[in-house]
Amino acid sequence: MAKVRAVDRRLFLLIEIAARKLNRDADKRLKAEAGVSASQASVLFLLLRRGDRRMGDLSRTLSLNPPAMTGLVDRMAKAGLVRKTTDRSDARGAMVALTKAGQTAAEQADATLKSLNAELEQRLGDDVSDVLHDALTRIAIEEG
């Protein structure tokens, strides 16, 4: 039997509200447990998993415009979490790398994010978590 749905399910609005709530909760917990914001944790996570990255790559992966990415990385460099250097292959670009303090914060943030993910999956259940992961991955990697 077909599921009856409202004409306007407000998917965008619900995703926006849920994302803000999750981000606010994650931000609070990450600051308490790892000493970094959710935005900083995203950068640290990428650097921890993938190594040194170009600013443009970080910007595209995190879907942040270049000025926002520059501001975020500059604040992280000032806090001693990352080191920003000129890209040797293209002097117009910059490379970002973890510092020792950044490595420690990245590992702590990674543990916090794993815990948050496990709690979310437990709340949603395996089937819903799988569907949500697939749907969000489609949206996140969609070119546009």
ChimeraX attribute file (.defattr): number of C-alpha atoms within 10 A of each C-alpha:
attribute: neighborCount
match mode: 1-to-1
recipient: residues
	/A:1	3
	/A:2	4
	/A:3	5
	/A:4	6
	/A:5	7
	/A:6	7
	/A:7	6
	/A:8	6
	/A:9	9
	/A:10	10
	/A:11	9
	/A:12	9
	/A:13	10
	/A:14	11
	/A:15	12
	/A:16	12
	/A:17	12
	/A:18	12
	/A:19	12
	/A:20	12
	/A:21	12
	/A:22	14
	/A:23	15
	/A:24	14
	/A:25	13
	/A:26	20
	/A:27	19
	/A:28	15
	/A:29	19
	/A:30	25
	/A:31	15
	/A:32	12
	/A:33	14
	/A:34	18
	/A:35	17
	/A:36	24
	/A:37	18
	/A:38	20
	/A:39	17
	/A:40	22
	/A:41	26
	/A:42	19
	/A:43	24
	/A:44	27
	/A:45	19
	/A:46	16
	/A:47	20
	/A:48	19
	/A:49	10
	/A:50	9
	/A:51	12
	/A:52	17
	/A:53	19
	/A:54	16
	/A:55	19
	/A:56	17
	/A:57	11
	/A:58	23
	/A:59	18
	/A:60	12
	/A:61	14
	/A:62	15
	/A:63	12
	/A:64	14
	/A:65	12
	/A:66	14
	/A:67	10
	/A:68	12
	/A:69	20
	/A:70	17
	/A:71	11
	/A:72	16
	/A:73	22
	/A:74	16
	/A:75	14
	/A:76	20
	/A:77	18
	/A:78	11
	/A:79	13
	/A:80	14
	/A:81	23
	/A:82	25
	/A:83	20
	/A:84	19
	/A:85	13
	/A:86	13
	/A:87	15
	/A:88	10
	/A:89	8
	/A:90	9
	/A:91	10
	/A:92	8
	/A:93	13
	/A:94	18
	/A:95	20
	/A:96	21
	/A:97	21
	/A:98	24
	/A:99	16
	/A:100	13
	/A:101	12
	/A:102	24
	/A:103	18
	/A:104	16
	/A:105	24
	/A:106	28
	/A:107	16
	/A:108	18
	/A:109	27
	/A:110	20
	/A:111	15
	/A:112	19
	/A:113	19
	/A:114	12
	/A:115	12
	/A:116	17
	/A:117	13
	/A:118	12
	/A:119	12
	/A:120	13
	/A:121	15
	/A:122	11
	/A:123	11
	/A:124	13
	/A:125	11
	/A:126	11
	/A:127	10
	/A:128	12
	/A:129	16
	/A:130	12
	/A:131	11
	/A:132	13
	/A:133	12
	/A:134	12
	/A:135	11
	/A:136	12
	/A:137	11
	/A:138	11
	/A:139	11
	/A:140	12
	/A:141	9
	/A:142	8
	/A:143	6
	/A:144	4
